C-alpha cells in the first residue's frame, strides 16, 4: 500500500528550481514526441528552440510575444496569490482591446500625442471593468469566480465578433471581418526600424516593478499574502476581504486589458477576430511557472513565448501544425504540477503484503 | 488466562528527535496501567508501535513471551491488541451497527446477538440503528470500545480518552474500564491528566523526552510528585485567584446575541446575554461543539450578527470587524493557533504584523515598516519568553507552547482592556500551561478583563471569577466560581440542570 504524506519543510531553493526541472522534462518529452512522429529529435528541437531566436528578428519576436504573456501573468499573480481564481484573462484582454480599439477608432483620422495614452488608458479600464463582473458576483452573490470569469471570455469574444462584422467593420473593407486601420497616433512606437518590438514592453516591465513593490512592500501585498495562505487568518485579522477581492480582480483585469490594447496598437493595428492566440489562458501557465513571483514571471514568459515561436518555425520547416505549441505548453504545466506534487508530498511505501488485507 | 505484555528496548528515532529511547516496560493483566507524559514525551509513538501503525527502529514486543511482529494495525488486531484513539475512526453518516460490522467476520445476525451480549454485560445502551453523527462524544467512544471488545482483546489501549468527555461520561468510562480489568483485560491508559491517573490506575509509568523516567504504584504518588516527574523540575504552584472584581464597572456587555446558520455543522446560538466587569475573568465552559466556535467568532467580529448589541467601554461595537474592535483595545486568541491565529508559512515578524492597529505604525501610508515590526516582534519574544530571538523564523518551527506564547504576546503587548481567548492551553505541556495561566491571572491583576472560553474545567475553575456553561447554543446562568464544583459543571455541560 502507498501512503502520501505532506512534507513539512520544502527548501526555498528547490522551490524555485523545480520550474527548471519541468522545462527540462518538457524538452525531453518533446524530443520523444518528435521521435515517435518520425523526426530526428535533436534536429526538431533545434528548429523549435534555437532557430527561432538565432537572429535579431527572432529575438524581437520573442519579446513581442512575451510582452502580453508577462503583463497578464503579473496581473493574475495578484489574484492567484490571494486565492482568487481568475481564469478569464483572455476575456479581459479582449474587452480591453474592444474598449481601447473603440477609442482608437474614434480618432482614426486624427493625429496627436494625446491619442495613444487615451487608448491605453481605455484598454486598461475596459479590462478592469470586465474583471469586476466576476469579482462583484463573487463578493455579493457568492458565485464561483472560475465559472463566471471563464464564461465571460466567450461573451467578450462574441461581442468582438459582432463589432468587427457589424457596426465597427471597415466601410471600405469589402466586408472583411475587421475594422479600419488605426491612425499612426494610436500605434505603439516601434523600438527599432524593421523589427516589430514596440514600446509595450515598457508597460510590461513597469508592471513587473510595480507589482514587486505592491506585493512585498505594501499593506495590500501583506493582506494578499495572508489571504492566500489562510483565509481563516485573514478573517481573524480583520482584513476587508470583499474590498481585497475587488482590488485584485481590478489589477488583474487592468493588466490583461493593457496586454490586449498593446496587441492591437502594436503589431496588429486594427481590431479583428484573432487578436490573441489565447494569451490570456497561456498566461496562467506563465504565472505558475514563474512561481507568482514578478521576476520569475519575466523568465517564464520568455520560455512560453518561445513555444509560440518554435511552433511557427516547426510549421514552416517540419510541416507540423503550429498547435504543437499548445502541446509544449501543456507539457510544461503537466511537468510543473507533477514535480510540485513530489516537492510538496512524499510517497511512502507501507509494505503491506496482499494477504494481510484479509484476516 | 493471564496476559503478560513486555516491551523490550524499543527505540524510534525521527530526524532531529529521539521519540523513544530504549524503552522497556512490563504489564500484567488484572491491573490498569497509566502511561503519563507531556506532549512530545513519546507516549503516542510508543502506542503507535504497539498498535502496529509505525514500526520501531530497534527493540521487541512480547505478548505472553511470544515475540510479536507488528507491521500493520491488522497485526495488532490479530494479536488481540485493541486500541481506542483520541480521534474516533468512525463513519459519521453510517449507523452504529454498520460501523461495527465493517470489519466483522461473522454474519449480521450473530453479530447483533454478540453486541447485545456486550451491552447487557457492561450496561451500555446505544441505539444500534442511528447514524453515528447523532451520538455524543461519549457514545462514539463506546462504539469504538465495543468494536475492540467484539474481538475479545487481551490488551486494550486508551489514548487520552477523556479529553472529549463530560465528568459523568468520564465516571462511566472509569467504571467500564475497571470491569474490563476485572475480566482479565490488560488496560494501558495514556493521559497527561494527573488526577485521572490517581483515581483510576494501579501502576504508572512516566515518560519524559522519549525515556521512561519512573515506574511506580499510584498509591505511593500524589499529584505534585507525578507532575514533578513529568516536567522534570519543581512546578511553581499557581496561587489560587482572589476575587477582586466585586462592585466594579461593567466593561463589556452582550445583549440578544442570536445566531442562525443553515450549515448543519454549525451551532445556532439562542439569546445570549452576559457582561464582564473590569478586572474580571468570565469563564464559559462547555463540551466542544456546543456553540463556542460561533460565540468566539461573533465576539471577535469575524461573524457579524444583526440585532445583537455588544457594548464595549460604553460604545456599540456589534457592527465592527476584528481590526476595528482591536482599535478599541480588544484582543483575541482563537482556539486554532496553528492555522488561524498564525500562519505557519509566515515568519514570526509577519505573524506579529497580523495584529496591526493604528498606533503600532506597522504600515505607514500603506507601506510595510519592516524595521518597526521586527523591533516590536523582538520585544514580544523576550517579554513572553518565547525560546527564540530570531524573528525571521517561520512560525511552523515553533512548538505549540512557544507559538501560543507568541500569539498571546502579540495580543497582549497592546495592553488591551479585554482579552477573549478560546482554549488557550489546548494540547500544551504543563510548563507552557502554567506560564499561560500565570499570564492570564496577571492580566486580571492589572484590572484588565478576560473572557475564557474553554473545554478544560480545571482551567476554568482555576482562572475564572464567574462561570457560565454553554450547551447546545444556550448559556446557563452565570455563577460565581466559588459556588461551582467540577460535578456541577459536568452536569450542566451534559445538558442537565441544577436548581
Interface residues (C-beta under 8 A of the other chain):
Chain A: X8 X9 X216 X217 X218 X219 X220 X221 X222 X225 X226 X229 X230 X232 X233 X235 X236 X237 X238 X239 X240 X350 X351 X352 X356 X357 X359
Chain B: X71 X72 X74 X75 X77 X78 X105 X300 X301 X302 X321 X322 X323 X324 X325 X326 X332 X334 X336 X339 X340 X341 X342 X343 X345 X346 X350 X353 X354 X355 X356 X363 X366 X367 X368 X396
